[in-house]
Amino acid sequence: MSKIDSAVETFITAIMDTDEYREYDLQRNRVKKYPELKAQIDEYRRRNFLLQTREDTAFEKIDQFEKEYEGFRENPLVSDFLAAELAFCRMIQGINMRITEAVHFE
């Protein structure tokens, strides 16, 4: 195994030992017990991603989307999963930014 491969394996273990990952994994496994709810969450995430990444998305569309899913997000399984996912994603984004900056990647 190369030095990089070994470091990556150690890094993965360190990530999986964080509070953010453990909470995300817990919430992900809770949601997986309800396949219909998991499918609804996936659809919510897909639509949210599309809205956030389109250049021509009007504020009204985002507001309408938020209102449409307001009740859905009040479900504790949904809100806990989405909060855990967001915290984990932010941690991963922070790591990626640090690596990119450290190696002067342009």
C-alpha positions, 0 to 999 in steps of 0.5 A, spaced: 500 500 500 502 506 498 503 512 503 497 516 500 493 510 500 495 508 507 494 516 509 487 516 506 485 509 510 487 513 516 483 519 514 477 515 513 477 512 520 478 519 523 472 522 519 468 516 521 470 517 528 467 524 528 461 526 532 458 529 525 459 522 522 456 518 527 450 523 528 449 522 520 450 515 520 445 514 526 440 518 523 441 515 516 440 508 519 433 511 522 430 513 516 432 507 512 427 503 516 422 507 513 423 506 505 417 511 503 420 516 508 427 515 505 424 516 498 420 523 500 427 525 503 431 524 497 426 527 493 426 533 497 433 533 497 433 532 489 428 538 488 432 543 493 439 541 490 436 543 483 433 550 486 439 551 489 444 550 483 439 553 477 442 560 475 435 562 474 431 560 480 427 566 483 426 567 490 418 566 489 420 559 487 424 558 493 419 561 498 414 556 494 418 550 495 419 552 503 412 552 504 410 546 500 415 542 505 414 546 511 410 540 514 414 535 512 420 538 515 417 538 522 417 530 522 423 529 527 425 523 523 426 528 517 429 534 521 434 530 525 436 527 518 437 533 514 440 537 520 445 531 521 447 531 514 448 538 513 453 538 519 456 532 516 457 536 509 459 542 512 465 538 515 467 535 509 466 541 505 471 544 510 476 539 509 476 539 502 477 547 502 483 546 507 486 541 502 485 545 496 488 551 499 494 547 502 496 544 496 495 551 492 490 548 487 487 553 482 
